[in-house]
Amino acid sequence: TGETGTGKELIARTIHEEEHKDAPFVAVNCAAVPASLWESEIFGHEKGAFTDAKTMRQGKVELAQDGTLFFDEIGEMPLDLQAKLLRLIQERAFERVGGKEIKQARCRFLFATNRDLASMHKAGQFREDLYYRISVFQIPLPPLRDRREDIAVLANFFIGKYAAELQSTARTIDLEAMEELSMYNWPGNIRELENVILQALVHARSERIT
């Protein structure tokens, strides 16, 4: 859990790589999958299951076998789809759309949200049973303004990562500029800092960002 831009997917990938480095990491953006396509996207479908089903297609659950299935922005999932997700998690079994064979879900489930799911389930906007099912172990990520000691480390990391790619002359940040970065509140968190460094590298005309 954490605000937008705090690095939730990066943490999810790190957890995955600790145990399943050579296995698939499959991400699902719950805000981007249309409700009408959700079952086909997650469970897959058999050939002829619906008009456009020209071939059999594996869903995200099958693609993540022996690895990790990561549901990003879980708070954006419509209520009617939450029941289907709950069944998948509880039974660890599913069927492709149009299929009759029950398949096992052999993957780790990770979820991320920038929303307050506890308040949402109390307001009837998120299923209570699903909330408790996915809240077995939580990792809260603090916003960047609450860990200002990371700003300089991250800023220098992004310079090292992007300077050559952008053919920038800049390689360091001067003290005054770093103090400005450290005092700013970063409402967009690490993602905003990354974009600011990218802009600075593009505009830099010397070896130091001022």
Residue, then its C-alpha position, 0 to 999 in steps of 0.5 A: t500500500g502507498e501513494t502513487g509513485t512510491g514504488k509498489e510494483l518495484i517492491a512486488r517485483t523484488i519480492h518475486e525475484e527473491e524466490h522466483k527469479d526465473a519464473p514469470f511475473v505477470a502484472v494486471n492493471c485493475a483500472a485498465v481491464p474493461a469489465s466485459l473482458w476481465e474473465s477472458e483476460i484473467f482466466g483465458h478462453e477457449k476457441g469459440a467461447f464468444t464471437d471474437a474467440k478465434t483461438m484458445r487463449q491463456g489468461k494471466v493466471e496460467l501465464a503466471q504459473d509457478g511465478t507471481l500474479f500481481f494485481d495493481e490498483i486493486g481498489e479500482m476493481p468493480l464490485d461484481l468482479q471482486a467475487k470472481l477474484l475472491r473465488l480464485i484466491q480461495e479455491r486456487a482454481f479456475e476455468r477458461v471462459g467457455g471451458k469445462e476443465i478446472k485448472q489449478a492456479r499455482c502462483r503467488f498473489l500480490f496486490a497493490t493499491n493507493r486507496d484506503l481499502a479499509s474505509m472503502h469496505k466500510a462504505g460498501q465500495f469494496r467487498e469485506d471478505l476480499y479485503y480480509r483475504i488480501s490483507v494477510f500481510q501488508i507492506p506500507l510504503p511511506p511517501l518520499r516526503d517522509r524519507r527525505e534521506d532517500i532523495a539524494v540517493l535516488a536523484n543520483f541513481f536516476i542521473g546515472k541511469y539516464a545521463a548516457e541514454l539522453q546524451s546529457t553532459a550532466r553527471t552530478i547535482d550541485l549542493e544548492a540544487m540538491e537542497e531544493l530537491s530535499m525541501y520539496n514535498w514531492p506529491g508525485n513521490i519517486r515517479e515525480l523525482e524521476n521525471v524532474i531529473l529527466q527534465a534536468l538532464v535534457h536541459a543541462r548544459s554543463e556537468r552539474i545540474t544547478 
